[in-house]
Structure formats: C-alpha cells, structure tokens
C-alpha cells in the first residue's frame, strides 16, 4: 500500500471536517475578509453573515464526510487516479455547496438584506 498516496487522498476531506467542526464551534463573529463564508451576499450585513456561516459550517461538514467516503472508495478501487478523481468531485461539491448556501440566503433574506416574512 502506498501510504503517501493514501494520506494525500484523505488530507483534503480531513481538513474540511476539521475546519467545518472548528467553524461550527467558533463561527466568525464579525464580517471579515480573512475567513468565513465570504460572498457579496453573505457580507451584506451582520445578520446574513451569522446565518451564512452557520450553514457554511454545515456545508463543510457534509462535504468533508462525503468526500472522505468517496476518497476511501476511490483509493481502494483506482489508487492511481484517486487524488485526481477526488479533486474533481470536491470541486463539484464546493460549487453545489455554494449554490445551496446562496439559495438558503435568498430564501430567508430579500435583496436589501432584510429578513423575509
């Protein structure tokens, strides 16, 4: 077994889980440009920022577990291409996660950043 390839395949999902867990326990308190779920929509006001970072942490945890399971399966089935395929799946997952987060924000807030009734 090629341990470097195995741990390389698992590194990104484990980082996603770690950051998602940390972010869930310690979400960014104030709008900033360093870390957090940072989009134009999420940085519109503090209420949206707080909501976006709660769902962003959930997205990271979900994406971490899914990519971890897929990465292990890929390593067992096609170890030579596991990192490449896992990276492609991760990019798709990030895009889908951002779409989901933005959809949630649009569902709860209007264009001016006010909560919808």
Helices and strands as residue ranges (DSSP letters): H 3-25, H 46-77, G 79-81, H 82-108
